[in-house]
Amino acid sequence: MRPASRTRAHFAREIAAGYNARSPTPTNMPESNAPQPQKKSRRQMLEEFAASHPNDAFSLYGLAIECANQGDHAAATETFQKLLAQHPDYVTGYFQYGQFLARISRIGEAKRTLTAGIEVARRTGDNHAADEMAAALAQL
């Protein structure tokens, strides 16, 4: 069970609002004339959250997506693989990882990932996700 003070929703609101995780005030609002600390990047915040919540699938997923969006293919691949190894029933991870692999022209791996995701989705009763992954697979 997560501590009440650091829920996923709380973390997501911090990122959206541009809050520094160590400060209760927005980082873009100076409190004094003293030098202000550098605003943390979205990725830095996600890395810190994932490190402090190592068993949380959502934090790994968010970090993998951010790495992919930044074009850091190695970090995205590593994080997606870690996510799926630690949370093999995290259906969304398969879909996003498969799409990422297709975008970077690793089609064989994308097909294998989506196929595995379809199996997991059907086994866990997420037929909508299975259908979405099947459609994505058919386009490869």
N, C-alpha and C positions, 0 to 999 in steps of 0.2 A: 504494500500500500504506500502511495506517495505521501510525503508530508503535505499538509494542507496549504502551506505557503508557496509551493512551487508546482502548481498543476500545469498541464499542457495548455489550457486556456490562458492562464496567467502568463506563461512564457510567450505564447503567440501574441498576446496583447502587447507585451513589452517590445517584441520585435517590430510589430506594426506601428507602435507609437514612437519608436526610436529611443527607448529607455536603455540606460546603462544598467546591467544586472546588479551592480554594486551600489547603485544610488536610487533613492526613491523619487528623484526628480528627473525630468527629461534632460538628456545630455545637451540639447540644443538651446537650453535656457540658462545662461550664466547666472550664478547666485552672487558673485562678487567680482572684483577686478582681478582676483587671483587667477593664475593660469589654469585653464580648464583641461581636464584629462582628455585625451583623444577619444572620440566616439568609436566604439567597437563596431566592427563590421558585422553584418548579419551572419556571415560564416563564423566569425570568432564567437559570437553569442551561441550559435548552434553547437560549435565544437565544445564550448564550456558546458552547455546543458547536457550534451551526450556524454561527456566525461563524468559529470556528476550524477547521471542517471544511466549507468551502463546497461541496465536490463530493460530499458524503455525502448520499444520498437519505434515509436513515433519520433523520438529524438534522432535515432539513426536514419530513419526515412527522410526527415527534414534536412539533415546534413548531406545525405546522398543527393537529394534534389538540388540543394544549393551548390554543391561541388559540380554537378552536371551543368547547371545554369551558368556557372563561371567558366566552363570549358576545361575544368581540371578533370580530365578523363580518368587518370590513374586513381585519384582520390575518390571519385564517384564510384568507379568500379569496385574498389576496395571496400567502400562503405556499404554499397548494395550487397556485395557478397557477405559481408559481416552480418548485415541485417537478416538476410535469408538463412544464413547458417544458424544464427541465434533464435530466429523466429520463423521457422519454416512454414507456418500457416498465415503469415502476413501477406495476404493476397495482393494488396495494392503494390507491394514491393516488387512482385513479379511483373506486373503490368508496366510499371514505370521503368524498371530495369530493362525489360524487353524493348520498350520504346527508345530508351537511351541507347542501347546497343545498336538498334536499327539506325538511329540518327548518326552514329559514328561508323557506320558501314561494317558492323560486325554481325552480319545477317545470320550466319549459322548459329552463333551464340544467342542472338535475339530469338530465333525460332525455338531453340531448346528451352530458353527461359520462359517464353510464352506458353509453350506446351506444358512445362512443369506447372506453371501458374494455373492453367486451365484445369489440370488434374487436382490441384490443391483447392481451387475454387469450387469445383464440383463436390469434392469430398467434404468440404466445410459448409456446403449448402448455399454458396454465393453464386447462383446461376447467372445473375446479371453481369458480374465481373467475368465469369467464364465466357459468356457470349461476347463481351467487349474484347477480351483477349483473342478469342477465335477470329473475330473480324480483323483485328490487327495482324494476326498471324496470316490470314488469307491474303493480305495486301503485300506481304513480303515475298 
